[in-house]
Amino acid sequence: MTAETDADAGVASGEAVVLFDGVCNLCNGLVSVLIPRDPDGRLQFAALQSDAGQDLLTRHGLPTEGFDSFVLVEGEQLYTKSDAAIRVAELLGWPYRAARVGRLIPSGLRDPLYDVVADNRYDWFGRKDQCMIPDEDVSDRFL
């Protein structure tokens, strides 16, 4: 990681930041699964609804309202939907890195499945009234 920081987004250049829907139970569950599988802390997290999340969305020309995609911002590279999920798995190392075989399936086929889950996530998994508050031991990984 470099010391250079984007003041608007509060993110050091080169860091990998997972943007997630902070009120979605499925999304919060995913973050809870990712944290212990990333003991080196390569991933940072920000709710889409947070100031940092909104700043990153704006900086990358993505909508700041009604946005329903999992996003990974890695330096200046942006990944969304199934591409974001595959890249996060790669960053976690073995055995999760094996998910890269998913790239053999074109995103035009992967993303419609992703969209079905995203469109139904609140109905299937529920939603919170407010964004999650991280535990003290991992709060430094949240922007």
Secondary structure in CASP SS format (residue, H / E / C, confidence):
PFRMAT SS
TARGET T0000
AUTHOR 0000-0000-0000
METHOD secondary structure of the structure
MODEL  1
M C 1.00
T C 1.00
A C 1.00
E C 1.00
T E 1.00
D E 1.00
A C 1.00
D C 1.00
A C 1.00
G C 1.00
V E 1.00
A E 1.00
S C 1.00
G C 1.00
E C 1.00
A E 1.00
V E 1.00
V E 1.00
L E 1.00
F E 1.00
D C 1.00
G C 1.00
V C 1.00
C E 1.00
N H 1.00
L H 1.00
C H 1.00
N H 1.00
G H 1.00
L H 1.00
V H 1.00
S H 1.00
V H 1.00
L H 1.00
I H 1.00
P H 1.00
R H 1.00
D C 1.00
P C 1.00
D C 1.00
G C 1.00
R C 1.00
L E 1.00
Q E 1.00
F E 1.00
A E 1.00
A E 1.00
L C 1.00
Q C 1.00
S C 1.00
D H 1.00
A H 1.00
G H 1.00
Q H 1.00
D H 1.00
L H 1.00
L H 1.00
T H 1.00
R H 1.00
H C 1.00
G C 1.00
L C 1.00
P C 1.00
T C 1.00
E C 1.00
G C 1.00
F C 1.00
D C 1.00
S C 1.00
F C 1.00
V E 1.00
L E 1.00
V E 1.00
E E 1.00
G C 1.00
E C 1.00
Q E 1.00
L E 1.00
Y E 1.00
T E 1.00
K H 1.00
S H 1.00
D H 1.00
A H 1.00
A H 1.00
I H 1.00
R H 1.00
V H 1.00
A H 1.00
E H 1.00
L H 1.00
L H 1.00
G C 1.00
W C 1.00
P C 1.00
Y H 1.00
R H 1.00
A H 1.00
A H 1.00
R H 1.00
V H 1.00
G H 1.00
R H 1.00
L H 1.00
I C 1.00
P C 1.00
S H 1.00
G H 1.00
L H 1.00
R H 1.00
D H 1.00
P H 1.00
L H 1.00
Y H 1.00
D H 1.00
V H 1.00
V H 1.00
A H 1.00
D H 1.00
N H 1.00
R H 1.00
Y H 1.00
D H 1.00
W H 1.00
F H 1.00
G C 1.00
R E 1.00
K C 1.00
D C 1.00
Q C 1.00
C C 1.00
M C 1.00
I C 1.00
P C 1.00
D C 1.00
E H 1.00
D H 1.00
V H 1.00
S H 1.00
D H 1.00
R H 1.00
F E 1.00
L C 1.00
END
